[in-house]
Amino acid sequence: MNNSCTLIYNVPVLFVVSLISTCMVYRHVLRICIEKDITDKPCSRKLQQAPVPVLGGVAVFVGMLAAMIVGGIFSGISGLYPVVCIMTLMLCVGVTDDILGLTPVSRIAVEVAAVLALIYTTGCCIDDFHGLWGIGQLPGWLAVCLTVFAGVGIINSVNLIDGVNGLCSGYCIFACTAFGVQALLSGDTQTATLAFVCIGALLPFLCHNVFGQTSKMFIGNGGTLLMGTVMVCFVISRIHGAEMPSEIPFTLAVLSIPVFDTVRVMGVRMLKSRSPFSPDRGHLHHLLFSIHFSHVGTTLTEILLGATVTVAWWVSNSLGASADVQLYIVVALGFCFTSGIYGLVEHIRKHRPRLFATLCRLGDRTHFGHSRWWLKIRECMDR
């Protein structure tokens, strides 16, 4: 049996290893956070009412690392070792930011260094448009600059959606599923392995983050930088190894909601003569929360929007649309589901109060926190 077939058959095993490992280490990380007061404190731009432990990314990483070690021993996934090293670096930087705080400039510098390290250790970058817009192979310097720009943007977009319980981890599970399936279909078994290992590690965290009360923990900047780096790995590996230009609109479709929401938010901040990295409550999840959507309702809405863009890409690709048309569809839907929805709701808030009240009533229907089944799950998670 060749190495690729071995990896495919071992993907479910590594998924289970990452899931169980995260479950086992989660309570220990939680206890350390509580004892050392490593928590995210409430403030005017945050949605929680009390301090919440903030090192969930460490538990996720340990689960992923355990699966990678097992995979390295039995399946031969040495090609992912450079990626694991860079993920470790980003986790450490993010945890440092959670505990001590880092300036935006220092974080950007580390993100640039991490993307450059990915390029030169894996040999992958966005170096070919494969005929999209009539563009083929890119010069080396331009490919590196484009990859760094896109990579830093993706890392920050993943970081900026971490404002609602379950949103960052839930959206990353959706993205990993999409990238993992696409990688399996194209025979890229190492990328598929990384994707499903991430899903296994994120699932236990997601359950505690959404349902837990005393066991709730945030993924923190360590987790968002970790998962942002993973998303960059998926994007550059898919585009670098592609034979068709449709991979470019595909990767943008999967990450459309965080990417286009980040573009809108940073653009608005700069138009107001503010730093693009200055915090505020201008994200799509803040808008949904303002019309009474629950954390779960907000998370499911944004994942559904991202899935809709991805399905639209798949339909256009299946119907034989050119890569240019696929990209235009993805961009149009991405802006429509972020800037369009934001602008529409703000217009309704100011000019159609009765319709706005209807939207709020719709949001109220997404609250399940007092349901019997919800309380049962919460009891199980906390126990």
N, C-alpha and C positions, 0 to 999 in steps of 0.2 A: 504494500500500500504506500503510495507516495506521500510526501510531507503535507501537501495541500489537503488531501483527503483526510489525513490524520487530524489536521487542525479543524476541519469542518465537523468531524465527529466529536471532537473534544470541546467545541464551543459551548454546548449545554453544560458540560462538566465544569468548565471554568466560570460560567455564569453562576452556577450553584455555589462554587467555592467563594466567589466574591460576595454573594448575597449572605452566606452564613458567616463569613469573616466580618462583614460589616455589622451584622446583628450581634456578634460576640464582643466586638470592641466598643460598640456604641455607648453602652452604659458606663464603661470605664472613662471614656473621654468626657461624657456628661458629668461624672463625679468630679473629675479634675477641674472642669470649668466652674462648677459650683463652689468647690473648696478654694480655688484661687481667684474667684470673682472675675472670670474672663467672660464678660457678658456684653451684650449690645444694649446700651441704655436708651430709654425713650427720649425723643425730642420732637420738635414741631413738624419735621418732615418725615417722621417714621410713624408706622401704623400700630406698633405694639404699645400696650399700656404699662408693661413692667419689663425689667431687665430679663434678657433671654440669653442662655449660653450660646456661644458663637463659633465653636470649633467643629461643627458638623463636617466640614471638608476633610478634617483629619481622619474621621471614621470612614468616610467614603474612600479616601486614598489608601488606607490600610487594607480595606477589602479588595480594592483593585490590585494593590501590590501583592497580596497573598495569591490571588489568581494568576498574576503574571509570573510569580515564582514557580507555581505548580506548572503553568504552561511552558515555562522555560525548561523545566526538568523533563517533562514527558512529551511535549509537542514541538519543541524547537522554534520558539518565537523570538530568537535573538535579534531579529530586525527591529523589535520594539524597544530594545534596551536604551538607545539614545533618547527615545521619546519619554520613557519612564524617568530617566535622569532629569530631563527638562521639566517634566511634571513635578518632580520632587523640589526642584529649585523654585518653581512658581508657588507651590504650596507653602514653602518656608517663607517666601516674601509676603504672601497673603496673610499668613498667621502673624508675622511680625507687624503687618499693617493693622490687623485686628487688635493686637495687644498694645503696641506702642504708637501706632499711627505713622504713616509715611506721607510725604508730599506728593501731589500728582506728578510732578516732574520726575521724581525718583522712580515712581511706579512705571511711568512711560518708558524710562530708560531701561528698566529691567525687562519690560515687555518687548522692546525692540531687540535687546540682547537675546531673549528667549526665542524669538522668531528667527533671528539670524542663526542661532544654534541649531534650530530645526532644519533650516535650509542646508547648512553645511554638514550636519551629521547624517541626515537622511538622503540628501541629494535631490530632494523634491522642492519645487517652487512653482509659482504660476508663470511658466516660461513659454507657454504656447496657447493661443486662442483657438487653435484648430479650425480656422476659417471663419470664426465669428466676426462679423463686420468686415470680412475680407482680410483679417489679420491672422498671421501664422506664428512662426517662431519669433520670440522677442529677444533683443540683445540681452546679454547676461546682466549688465548693470541695471537695466530697466526691469528685468524680471525680479531681481532681488528687491529693488525699491518698491515695486508693486506688491510683492508678497509681504514685505514688512508693513506697508500701509494697510493692506487688507487684514493682516494678522492682528495688528494692534487694534484695529477697529472692531474685529470680531471679539477679541478678549474683553474689550471695554463694553461692548453691547451685551455680552453675557453677564458681566458684572452689574450693569445698570438695571437689569430686570429683576435683581434680587431685592424686591421690596414687598413681596406678598408671600405668605406661607405656601410653599409648594410650587411657586412659579418657576424659579430657576431650575430646581431639580426636575420638575415635571416637564418643562420645555426641553431640557437636555435629554430626558428619557425619550421623548418624541423624536428629537433630532438624531440621537444614537440609533434608534430603531430604523429611521429612514436611511441613514448612512450605512448601517449594518446590512440591511436587506439589499441595498444597491451594490454594496461591496461583494456580498455573497453571489449575487447574480452575475457579477463581472469576474468572479474568481479571485478577488482580492481578499484572501482569507485572513491575513494579518490585521487589516483594517477592520474586518468583520469581528475578529476576536476582541480587539480593543473596544469596539462598540458594545458588544454584548456583556463584556466584563463591566463596563461602565454602568449599564442598565442594572445588572445584578447588585452593584455597590450602591446605586442611588435609590433603589426601591425601598429598602428598610429605612433609610434616612427620610424619604418622602413620607412614609407612613407616620413616623414620629413627628415630623415637621407639621403635617396637616392635622392629624388626629390627637397627638399628644398634648397634655397639659403640663404635668410635672416632668415629662420626658421630652418636651419640645426642645429642639436645638436648631439654631440657624446654621446655614452652610458656611457663612462668613466669607470674607475676601479670600481666604485660603482656598475655599471650595470653588468660588467663582473664577479665580485665576486659574485654578487647576482645570476646571471644565472648559473655560475659554480656550486654554491651550490645546485640549483634546479636540475641540471644534476646529481649531486652526489646522491641526494634523489631518482631520478628515477632509477639509476643503482642499488643502494643497495636494494631498495624496490622490483625491478624486480627479482634480484638474490635471495634475502632472501625468497621471497614468492613463488619461482618457484618450480614446481614439476618435471620439465624436465631440463636437462643440456643445452638445446638449448638457454636458456635465456642469458647465458654468451656470446656466440658468437653474439647474437642479440644486446646486449648493446654495445659491442665493434664495431659492424658494424655501428651502428647509429653514434657513435662518432669517427669513424675511421680516418677521415681526420684531425681534430684538434689534436687528440692523436698521430697519427703516424708522423705528421708534427712536433709536439713538440719534440718527441723522436729524430727525425733526427736533428733538430736544436740544441737541447741541447747536443747531442752526438758530433756534429761537433765543438761546442764551447769548450767542454772539451778536444777534441783531439788537439785543438789549444792552450791548457793550459789557457783557459779563464773561467770565471765563467759561469755556465749554465744559469744564469739569466741576463747576460750582454746583452744589446740591440744591435741589428744589423738589416740588411736588408736581412736576409737569409731565410725568410719564403716562403712558396709556393705562397702566394698572392703577395709578392714582385717580385717573378720570373715572374708571369703572368703579373704584371704591367710593368715589364721591356720589355716585348714583345708586348707592346702597348695595352694590354687589358684595358678596362675601369673599373671603380669601379663596375659597374653593371655586366659587362662581367666576371670579376674575381669572384664576389659573386656567380653568377649563375653557373659558372664552378665548384667551390668547392662544392656547394650544389648538383649539378648533380653527382659529383664523390662520395659524401657520399651516395646519393640515389642509385647509381649503386651498391655500396658495400652492402647496405641493401637489395636490390632486389636479389643480388646473394645469400645472406644468406637465404632469403625467398624461393628461388628456391631450394637450396640444402636441406633445411628443409622439403619442400613439397615433394621432391623426396625420402625422407627417409634416407638421409645421416646421419651418426652418428654425435654427437656433436663434436667429435674430428675433423672430416673432415670439418664440418662447420667452426670451429675455424681456421683451416689451410687456408681455402679459404678466410676468412675475413682478416687474417693477411697478406696473400700473396697479395691480392688486395690493402690493406691499404698501404703496403710498395711500391707497384708498382705505386699507384696514388700519392704518396708523394715523396719518395726518388727516385723512378724510373723516374718519369716525370722530377723532378728537375735535375737529372744527365743527362738525355737525352737532355734536352734543353740546358744545359751548354755545352755538347759535340757538339751539332749542332752550337751553338754560336761560338765556337772556330774553328771548322773544316769544317763546311758546311755553309758558309756565304750566299749563294743563297737560301738555304732552310730556313735559319734563317730569311732572308728578307721576305720570303713567310709567315712564322709564324707571323711576325710583321704586314703584310698586313691583315692577318686573325684577329689579335687583333684590328686593326684599324676599322674593321667592327662592333665592339661591342660598338662604341661610338654613343650615341643617343642624347647627350646634346643639340644639335641645332635643333633637329626635332620639328616640330610644335606641335605634341601631347605631347612631353616631356615638352615643354615650357608652354603649357596649364596646365599640372599637377603641374608644379613648381609654376605657378601663383596662382593656387588654394591653394597649401600648404602654400605659404608665406602669402597669404591673410588671 
